[in-house]
């Protein structure tokens, strides 16, 4: 149901919730479908793959560009997070994105903002344990974006798998009329997952960074060979990470894809998820076993 | 912009989110507006006044009837809460309600539901202090109803003023495309605010119940006469409540209408709010000074 992309045409840019919603409603009342790709800008080939998948999923594509303050912790990189709006709009134009929602902070958070989306099962482990409050910020801003753009489908990258699964849970629990698609991680040729934060890496750290992917791949290999002792699987990955001088491991864990907890039922899909730090840069990545499991499961409550 | 009500015609009844949303979208894409009146059933004249106000506010009226388990605390009256669906549907028909959304519990809460709306400013005092978790349950179910029915406007009664102000705050903070209207409390001739819980009252307690309204009225009189010492205002109300044998006071408080905290800026609208218990029945009520302040303030972010 993809329409004609017009690569190179500059997308419509909206700055207020009222304006983008009016456009969205007019578009959809013509029975067309809308896909949203929420981003924090600093767009790379991973985002471009999301735009392309979005075009396959709906008649028009909206990108949002907003560095969401509430998902950064006190010591994190909010102020230094890369902001490259002109290049981002050019990338959107090249990918045939139809409209961009690029709001100011105050249009999204009133000075006395006090309402949050909290999730108390999937959000507690992995990234949630290391970054308290992070997912509350993510879910809240994504819900605001959904309420504003009113998409039929929204796309997220597998690299942030816990985020993607949490947003699916939110869509289901809050009866949101939005399907959540998760697109495969795009990687450099040496396996490093693309991330806006990769540009922070020094030459030496960039050279070391693919160790995370290597460790995850080693874990998957063990799982695929039939190993069911998760401690042994994790130890094989840790051995690879520990061999990299200066690399610090936040976690490397095998979890049940549905609960994000320690696997109890061996028949269910698994996620091997890891987070490491190289200098001041934090990298995350994951692998799903079996590989197709993530695309298969669905989403919110959509009439379409 | 009211359409022709057809009193006596039985409303369409929908049980699943998908069904009511499909009806709502088809209706609204014809450029018509929808009003939602969320209820827990056990409809009385206060709900009927909301249906009538809803008809003035939009082209069609949807009532939801759902006794929301998550807003009841462990020791509260969930299991005994009155359930009168047949009479409720008859009342909806008489008031010309166009569609009723009466879902089952499982359509609203999956067994592993884990996503909540939390508010950390307006929800902490008054009812929130006495009923921990209550407003988290209220906000979560109201958001689900909004996502399902997709109304342009939703109506709530002033009797539950903290709830109404919290829903307005949620609508603003989450950029919901819904205007929140608050309709005046409907009272018995002796001043008692209508409530589904009034039917629990014994004859003796029913006779004593108007004391709450009398106490609030005495507070308002003092405020209108220029008294600015809130302790003195509250004491005047407490004197009336304390004179009722067996009546227990949860709170009687004067608060700033915008923050629901102790008034600091004397130029702003005030709420006198009270909660009392007579036997096992809990009654709440409030008065706003000046009386028009509540209707004046607005709501979410609506394109209309």
Boltz contact constraints between the chains, C-beta under 6 A:
constraints:
  - contact:
      token1: [A, 17]
      token2: [B, 175]
      max_distance: 6.0
  - contact:
      token1: [A, 17]
      token2: [B, 301]
      max_distance: 6.0
  - contact:
      token1: [A, 18]
      token2: [B, 303]
      max_distance: 6.0
  - contact:
      token1: [A, 21]
      token2: [B, 303]
      max_distance: 6.0
  - contact:
      token1: [A, 22]
      token2: [B, 303]
      max_distance: 6.0
  - contact:
      token1: [A, 29]
      token2: [B, 29]
      max_distance: 6.0
  - contact:
      token1: [A, 113]
      token2: [B, 173]
      max_distance: 6.0
  - contact:
      token1: [A, 114]
      token2: [B, 119]
      max_distance: 6.0
  - contact:
      token1: [A, 114]
      token2: [B, 120]
      max_distance: 6.0
  - contact:
      token1: [A, 114]
      token2: [B, 121]
      max_distance: 6.0
  - contact:
      token1: [A, 115]
      token2: [B, 119]
      max_distance: 6.0
  - contact:
      token1: [A, 115]
      token2: [B, 170]
      max_distance: 6.0
  - contact:
      token1: [A, 115]
      token2: [B, 173]
      max_distance: 6.0
  - contact:
      token1: [A, 115]
      token2: [B, 174]
      max_distance: 6.0
  - contact:
      token1: [A, 116]
      token2: [B, 118]
      max_distance: 6.0
  - contact:
      token1: [A, 118]
      token2: [B, 116]
      max_distance: 6.0
  - contact:
      token1: [A, 118]
      token2: [B, 118]
      max_distance: 6.0
  - contact:
      token1: [A, 119]
      token2: [B, 114]
      max_distance: 6.0
  - contact:
      token1: [A, 119]
      token2: [B, 115]
      max_distance: 6.0
  - contact:
      token1: [A, 120]
      token2: [B, 114]
      max_distance: 6.0
  - contact:
      token1: [A, 121]
      token2: [B, 114]
      max_distance: 6.0
  - contact:
      token1: [A, 143]
      token2: [B, 174]
      max_distance: 6.0
  - contact:
      token1: [A, 144]
      token2: [B, 174]
      max_distance: 6.0
  - contact:
      token1: [A, 144]
      token2: [B, 175]
      max_distance: 6.0
  - contact:
      token1: [A, 147]
      token2: [B, 174]
      max_distance: 6.0
  - contact:
      token1: [A, 147]
      token2: [B, 175]
      max_distance: 6.0
  - contact:
      token1: [A, 147]
      token2: [B, 176]
      max_distance: 6.0
  - contact:
      token1: [A, 148]
      token2: [B, 175]
      max_distance: 6.0
  - contact:
      token1: [A, 169]
      token2: [B, 115]
      max_distance: 6.0
  - contact:
      token1: [A, 170]
      token2: [B, 115]
      max_distance: 6.0
  - contact:
      token1: [A, 173]
      token2: [B, 113]
      max_distance: 6.0
  - contact:
      token1: [A, 173]
      token2: [B, 115]
      max_distance: 6.0
  - contact:
      token1: [A, 174]
      token2: [B, 115]
      max_distance: 6.0
  - contact:
      token1: [A, 174]
      token2: [B, 143]
      max_distance: 6.0
  - contact:
      token1: [A, 174]
      token2: [B, 144]
      max_distance: 6.0
  - contact:
      token1: [A, 174]
      token2: [B, 147]
      max_distance: 6.0
  - contact:
      token1: [A, 175]
      token2: [B, 17]
      max_distance: 6.0
  - contact:
      token1: [A, 175]
      token2: [B, 144]
      max_distance: 6.0
  - contact:
      token1: [A, 175]
      token2: [B, 147]
      max_distance: 6.0
  - contact:
      token1: [A, 175]
      token2: [B, 148]
      max_distance: 6.0
  - contact:
      token1: [A, 176]
      token2: [B, 147]
      max_distance: 6.0
  - contact:
      token1: [A, 301]
      token2: [B, 17]
      max_distance: 6.0
  - contact:
      token1: [A, 303]
      token2: [B, 18]
      max_distance: 6.0
  - contact:
      token1: [A, 303]
      token2: [B, 21]
      max_distance: 6.0
  - contact:
      token1: [A, 303]
      token2: [B, 22]
      max_distance: 6.0
